[in-house]
C-alpha cells in the first residue's frame, strides 16, 4: 500500500449514506483545538494530499489555531497555580471496549449520577485553555454544533461527555485518530493502540499527558471522573499501573454488528472531518471484497484485543467488570446496578430513579441504526476475530 493515492474527484452525495446526519459547514472540526506546530505536523503527514473541497477546512483551522496558543498562555497566567495543585477526586473509572460497542451509551448513563463527572466535549476540543474559555462557548456558541452526531442518533453539545482521546490528539500526543484527517493514506500511530514497539520514555510521556489533562478536568469538576475511549482498550495494563485505584468497565458486542457499524463510523468521521474525501461508502455493493477501510477496522480490532485479552488477567478482578451491549440495551437500570455493586462504586439506590426515568423516556425513543453484513464479511471477521467470538460467546 502506498503512502497516498491520487486525489479523487469531488465527493458526490451518492457516496455517503442518506441517513448520516448533516454536519454544518460552519461547525468546528477536531483540528480546531490544536496549536500551530501540532496542526502543521498533521498537514506535513498528509504530504499535501488535501482535496480541493476541503481547502475551507484548512483555512478555517489555520486561522483559529494561533488563538489556542494565546489562550493557553493566558490560562497558565491565570490558572497556573490551580493546575499545579490539582488532584484527582477519587479513583477514575475507565469505560473501554471497541467502537460501536455501547461505550458512549454507558458513558452518558453513568454521568447522570451527579456524584461523577467526565471530560466534556469542549474540554476535549480545547484542552489547552478550557479553564478560561469553556463558559464562553457554553453561553454564546452552542449553535455551532449540530443536534446529533453524524453516524448515529446520539445527541451532541459542548457539555456532553466526550472521549479524552480527542484531547490527547489536540495536545500533540500520538493518536490513531489522526488518520481521520487523511483517510486515504496509511494509518499512523496504530502502535499507540497497544503500546507495542513504543519505548518506555514515549509511553511515560503519553501517560503524563493523559494525567495532566485529567487533572485539569478534575480541577473544574471536583468529582471522580468517568473516562471513555475505545482506544484505551489495548492500553489497560499501562493504565492500571498509572492509576493504581482505577476501575474498568469493558463493554462487548456481537462482532456481526460491530463490524458494519464501525465501518460506517470511520466513513462518517472522515466525511465531515477529513481533509481528504473518503472512498465511496458502498458496503452492500462491495460486500464480496475486503476494502482498505474494512482491513483497517479488522487490523485495529486485532491489535487492541490481542493486548486486552493478554493483559486482562493481570488486573485485580475487583477492579474490572464485563458488560454485554445486548444486556445494557435490554435492561440499562439493572446493568448499572450490577456495575455499581461489583466495582463498589457509590450507592446505586440514590441514582436509580434518575436512571429509571431515562430508561422510560429517552431509551424508549432512541432508534438504533440497522446494519447489513454480507456472507463474505461474516466469514472474514469470524476468521480474523475468532478469539473475541470465543471469549465472549458470540456464536
C-alpha positions, 0 to 999 in steps of 0.5 A: 500500500502506498503512502497516498493515492491520487486525489479523487474527484469531488465527493458526490452525495451518492457516496455517503449514506442518506441517513448520516446526519448533516454536519454544518459547514460552519461547525468546528472540526477536531483540528480546531483545538490544536496549536500551530506546530501540532496542526502543521505536523498533521498537514506535513503527514498528509504530504499535501494530499488535501482535496480541493473541497476541503481547502475551507477546512484548512483555512478555517483551522489555520486561522483559529489555531494561533488563538489556542496558543494565546489562550493557553498562555493566558490560562497558565497566567491565570490558572497556573497555580490551580493546575499545579495543585490539582488532584484527582477526586477519587479513583477514575473509572475507565469505560473501554471496549471497541467502537460501536460497542455501547461505550458512549451509551454507558458513558452518558448513563453513568454521568447522570449520577451527579456524584461523577463527572467526565471530560466534556466535549469542549474540554476535549476540543480545547484542552489547552485553555478550557479553564478560561474559555469553556463558559464562553462557548457554553453561553454564546456558541452552542449553535455551532454544533449540530443536534446529533452526531453524524453516524448515529442518533446520539445527541451532541453539545459542548457539555456532553461527555466526550472521549479524552482521546480527542484531547490527547490528539489536540495536545500533540500526543500520538493518536490513531485518530489522526488518520481521520484527517487523511483517510486515504493514506496509511494509518499512523500511530496504530502502535499507540493502540497497544503500546507495542514497539513504543519505548518506555520514555514515549509511553511515560510521556503519553501517560503524563499527558493523559494525567495532566489533562485529567487533572485539569478536568478534575480541577473544574469538576471536583468529582471522580471522573468517568473516562471513555475511549475505545482506544484505551482498550489495548492500553489497560495494563499501562493504565492500571499501573498509572492509576493504581485505584482505577476501575474498568468497565469493558463493554462487548458486542456481537462482532456481526454488528460491530463490524458494519457499524464501525465501518460506517463510523470511520466513513462518517468521521472522515466525511465531515472531518477529513481533509481528504474525501473518503472512498465511496461508502458502498458496503452492500455493493462491495460486500464480496471484497475486503476494502482498505477501510474494512482491513483497517477496522479488522487490523485495529480490532486485532491489535487492541484485543490481542493486548486486552485479552493478554493483559486482562488477567493481570488486573485485580478482578475487583477492579474490572467488570464485563458488560454485554451491549445486548444486556445494557440495551435490554435492561440499562437500570439493572446493568448499572446496578450490577456495575455499581455493586461489583466495582463498589462504586457509590450507592446505586439506590440514590441514582436509580430513579434518575436512571429509571426515568431515562430508561422510560423516556429517552431509551424508549425513543432512541432508534438504533441504526440497522446494519447489513453484513454480507456472507463474505464479511461474516466469514472474514471477521469470524476468521480474523476475530475468532478469539473475541467470538470465543471469549465472549460467546458470540456464536 
